[in-house]
Amino acid sequence: MDATERRDARILVVEDDANTRSFLRQGLEEEGYTVTAAGQGNKGLDLARSEKFDVIVLDIMLPDGDGLEICKAIRTHDTHVPILFLTAMGTPENIAAGLDTGADDYIVKPFKFVELLARLRTLLRRTRLGPAQNTGAPTLSFADVTLDDYSKIVKRGASTLTLTSTEFKLLEFFLKNPGKVISRTEILQEIWGTDIYIGSNVVDVYINYLRKKLESGGASRLIHTVIGMGYVLKQADEN
């Protein structure tokens, strides 16, 4: 374990397969973590609500419920604990759906234990550092779009847009960098804190989600594709 890591970190593993659950518990404990394991989603949810954990590893396919719904339920109780999904479904749409429920990362089965450890360490470092201080303006705007970081309200013209937390962060990133061509790697690093784990296709999926909401009602396109380079926030008549 890295010397800068928390050695008292507590990890909750919610996994219905007994062999996988035992393997994860043994491996993580050998790395110095304190592990609590549950074989059912409702038991995992009860533990997440009643005890304090530093990271939750959550299987999506559980015998007594959907891991996505369990993640949503955990988020109503704790908005900060990092959640890492385990799943056999690895399409960009599946990944986006998982992250939209409030998860912080996503690993597809079968996976290498060393990769899981790397992701957990990243999540723990982020937790230890805490949220970045907001030193920018609470309200960002471009064209007829406004984003209020305090109230989390986004408007285009007179219409209020309903965005997921990831869509909100993505739009905020663009609003802080108008006119700049932003690569998929930069977006992955900014929004998910990584450039290798999730895959750049997920960026394209989220760009499409955000565009649909921004362009609802026939509004003009603001997020444009720069072929081979990334995306840029600009008005259609700008060079």
Beta strands, then each sheet from edge to edge (+ up, - down):
strand 1: 10-14
strand 2: 34-38
strand 3: 55-59
strand 4: 61-62
strand 5: 65-66
strand 6: 83-87
strand 7: 105-108
strand 8: 139-142
strand 9: 145-148
strand 10: 153-156
strand 11: 159-161
strand 12: 223-226
strand 13: 230-233
sheet 1: 2+ 1+ 3+ 6+ 7+
sheet 2: 4+ 5-
sheet 3: 8+ 9- 10+ 11-
sheet 4: 12+ 13-
end
